[in-house]
Amino acid sequence: MKVLVFGSRGQVGWELERALQPVGEVVALDRVALDLTDVLRVRQAVLDQRPRWVINAAAYTQVDQAEDDEATARRINAEAVEAIATACTKVGATLVHYSTDYVFSGVKDGAYAEGDRPQPLSAYGRTKLQGEDAVRNAGCAHAIVRTSWVFSARGRNFLRTILRLATDREELRIVEDQLGAPTSARFIADATVAMLWKAQTVPELAARLAAGEVVNVCSSGTTSWFGFAQYAIAQAALPRKPALTPIPTSAYPTRAVRPRNSVLSLERLRAIWGIEAPPWQVAADLVLRELGLTADP
């Protein structure tokens, strides 16, 4: 079975290459091999490879920069996705496309379920929602996987930034009134492969993909950016540790508006797909161990 992966150098894409090895032939494309703003080449890549599965882990993720360059964000997050999805329809491939908690406004009390109405607050969120719509409209078998607060031992992410800043600052001021679930790229990749295997063997799950599925995949539990930073620094074996000060969002203005509540419901992942999400603390521990920053003997 051939699997085509877009965005193989990203956090999730890198983990997918590892997790997909037992599945079959993996063709992994990164931004060097394929410019995602060239939507004709993106479409042709699917037509040339004719894979059984396509996993799109590529995205424009510079949230604040997207406010000033929404056209490029739309090109990658929506137009390239449309090209992938329409090509999947043509060759009969099933598409897994990653989306984000940023499609929601964050004003809901409680966790967002897959059927809740999206209402993005930022250019990034708008373009990601446009990508979701493009997948649905293309008519291919698909799963739209929404996740949140992705981190790993590589790439640019909140955890690595906090650990780097902790080495040279006396104090870190961290936002405490935005809530979500920090999610490791490894869990996202492993859950994706588990869904792939299950869809191959369970007709009811294959039917869900054929009709078009949306499923939240993130860690269990909830914390704030401050809580995430506090836990990571407490657990990490660092030569020195800064003081941490919680601050409101208003004290840390950014170009893009972030949702205050990014918590995603995991009921569908658990009840329908039979996948249990680890607590975010466990995911953080594993990445700290991978970075060599645990106090384990």
N, C-alpha and C positions, 0 to 999 in steps of 0.2 A: 504494500500500500504506500502510495506516495503522498507526502505532506509538504505543502509549500508554506514557508513562514516568511512574512514580511516583518522587517524591524528586528533582525536577529542580533544586532549589537546593543539593543536597549536592555533594560533590566529584565523584563519578562521574556523578551526574545532570547536572551542568553540562556536563561533557565529552560526555555522550551527546547532548545537544541539538545540539552542534556536529557530532559524528561522524555523526549520523543524517540530516543535511540532504539528502544525495544519495539517501536510501532512499525517501522519500515524505512523506506527511503525518505530522507529529509532534505529538501532543497531550501536553504536558508539565504535570504537576500537582505543585505543591509543597505544603508544610504549610499555607500560607495558603489555597490553593484547596481543600484537602481535608485534614481532620483524620483522621489514620490510626487514631486510637482509636475513630472512628465506623465500625465495620466494615460496617454496612449501607450507608452511603454509599460506602465503598470498593468494595464489590461492585457497587453500582449504577453506579458510574463505568465499570466494564468493560462492563456490560450496555448502558449508553447509547451508548458509543463503538463497540462491536463491532469492535475492532481486529483486524488479522492477527497482530500481535505485541504482547506486554505485557512491559515491562522494569521490574522492581521494584528501584530503587536506593535505596528508603527503608528506614530502620532506626532503631531505638533503639540508639545506639552509646556511651552514657555507661557505660562498663564498670564503674567503681566505684560509681556511683549505682544501678546495677541491683541491686546487692547489697541495698540498702534499699528498692527499688521494683521488685521483680521482676514485680509484677502489670502495671505499665505497660509494662515491657519485653516481657512476654509478649503483651500486647494488640497491640503494634506489630509485633514480630518473629515472632509465630506466628498470632494470631487474625486480624489484618489480612491476613497472607499466605494463610491458609486461604480468606478471602473472595475474594481476588484469584484464587487457583488454581481454586476451584470455579466462579467466573464465567467463567474462561478455558475450562473444560471445557464450559460451557453454550454459549458463542459460538464454540467451535472455534479459539480463539487459542492460539498458542504462547507460553509464559512463560519468560523468563529471570529468574532470581532469584539475587541475590548473597548468598553466605554467607561464612564466615570460618574462618581457622585455629584460632580459639578453640573449635571443636567438638572438638578433640583435646586430649589430656592433656599432650602435649609430652614424654613419657618415652621415645618411640621413638628408637632410634639410626638416623639416616638420615632421608631425606625421606618425608613422608606421601603415600601414593598415594590415589587416589579411593576405593578399596575398603577401606581400613583402617577399623577400628572406631572410631567417635567415642566420646569419653569426656570431655565438657567438665568444667572445674574451677570455672566461675563461673556466676552467674545469666545473664549475657549469653550465654555459650556455650550454656547449656541452652536459652534461648529461641530462639537462632538454629538449633539442632538441631531444636527443635520446629517451626520454620518450614520447614526442609527436609522433615521428615516430612509436614507438611501439604501441601506441593507434591506429593510422591510419592502420597499417599493420594487426592488430588483426581482423578488420572487424566488430567490434561491433558498434551499434548506439552510438554516442558520441558527446560531446562538449568539445573542448579544450579551456579553458578560460585563456587568458593571462592577467596578471595584473602587477602592479608596485608599489614599495615603500610602502609595506603594513605596517600598524601600527594599534595599538589598545590600550586599557587601561590595557592590560596584556601581558605577554611574553616579549621577547627581541625585541626591535625595536628602530628606530632612535629617535622618539619623546620622549619616556620614558628615553632614554639615555641622550638626551640633557637636559631634565628637571632635571634629577639627577645631571648632571655635573654643572648645573646652580647654585646649592645650595652651592657649595664649591670652585668655581673657579672665579677669577677676570675677566678672558678673555676666550672666546671660539673662536677658529679659525675653520671656516667651509668652505668647498668647495663650490664655487659659479659657476663653469663652467660645472656642470653636471645637466641636465634638465630632469624633469619628472613630474608625478602627484602623490603626496602622497595619498594613498587610504586606507580607513578604512576597516578593516576586516568585520565589520558589513555590510557595503554596498555590499561587495563581496558576503557574505552569503545571504543577502536579494535579490540581483539580481539573484543569482543562484536559489533560491526558486521561484522567479517570472518566470524565464525561464522554470522551471519544470512545474508549473501550466499552462503556456501558451502552452507548448508542449502537454499537456494533452487535450487541448480544440481546438487548431488551427491545422488542418491537415498539412498546409504548413510548420509550424514550426516543427512538428513531422517528416516530410519528410526531413527537413534539418538535424536533428539529425540522422536519419537513414542513410543518405548519408555521415555524418561526418561533423561537424560544427567547425569552429574556430571563437571565438568572443573575442574582447578586453573588459574587465570590469575594469574600473578604474575611479577615480574622473575626473571631467572636470577641465580645466585650467592647467597652467604650472607654475612651479617654480623651483628654484634650492634648493640644500640642505641648502644653506645659507638662502634663502628666507623662507623656511619651518621653520628653527630654529628661524629666526627673528620674524616671525608671532607668533609662539607658545609661545615664551618667552614674547612678547609684550602682548599677550592675557591672559597669565597665572597669577594667583594671587600668586606671589612668594615673600618671605620675602626680597630677594635681587635679583638683576638682573645683570649678567655679561656684560661686553662689548663684542660685536660680531665683529669679523674681517673676511671679505671674503678673501679666498685664492684660488689659482688655484689648479687643481688636482696634478700638478707637485710638489706642496709644501706638499702634503700629500700622499706619495707613499704607495701603498698597494700591497699585494702579487698577487691579481687578478686584471686584467684590467676591469674597469667598462665602460659601454657605456656612451658616453658624452650626447647622446640624447636618453632618454627613453620614449619620448612622444608617446602614442598610440592613434590611431584614434578611435573615438567613434561613427562613422557614422553607422556601422552595428548594434551596440547595440541599437541605437536610431531608425533607420529607419526600421530594420527588426524585432527586438525584442520589440520595443516600450518601452524601459527602458531609463529614463533620469538620467544621473549621476549627483550627487551634486557637486558643486565646492569643491576643496580640502580644502578651508578655513572652509566651513560648516562642513565637516567631522572632521577637527581638533577641531573645537569648541565643537562638540558633545563628543569627547573623553576627552577633557579637563574638560568638565562638569562631565563626568563619573568618572574622577580622583579626582573630588572635587577641581579643581584648577581654577575655573572661579570666576570672581568678582561679579557674580550675587547676589543680595540681598537675 
